[in-house]
Amino acid sequence: MSTIDVTLALVVGGLFAVGFYLMLQRSLMRIVLGFLILGHGTNLLLLVGGGTPGLPPVLDGASADPDRIADPLPQAMALTSIVITFGLTAFLMALAYRSWYLTGNDGVPDDPEDRRIGTIRERADKDQDTYPDPEPDSGPDAGPADDGTQQGGDR
């Protein structure tokens, strides 16, 4: 593994880290920028995964050693990724602009339904801590067992 491979691996890791960090923010513009940086990291990862550059895959009828010919698949996947990233970025920018136009800011608000469910869950946890369930009796007249048979008493 050469120095340039390690450097590119660190750059790809940094782009992924920054992209995910920005995508976890509350601002729509930061989310879009995080998506863009994540797309650039993916493109670089595809190109690094292609290996070292070699001869062109098409050689005007001349034969060449197959080990020296470059693999065109990573380049094709990177071009496809660029097109997909561009299309999704345009869509996300349109959604972000529309949200800013309607609300006047680019922040992502909390979902009231999530807040309500969280409050109900917190109350249930608090009640569980305040009023714990009584321990089941294990005496001879304890009632039905888990396997459906009666415990204790006369049969």
WOZI-V733589 format. One line per field, one symbol per residue. ss: DSSP state (h for helix, s for strand, l for the rest). A space follows every 10 residues. Layout:
ss->???
//
This chain:
ss->llhhhhhhhh hhhhhhhhhh hhhlllshhh hhhhhhhhhh hhhhhhhhhl llllslllll lllllhhhsl lhhhhhhhhh hhhhhhhhhh hhhhhhhhhh hhhlllslll lhhhhhhhhh hhhhhhhhhh llllllllll llssllllls sllll
//
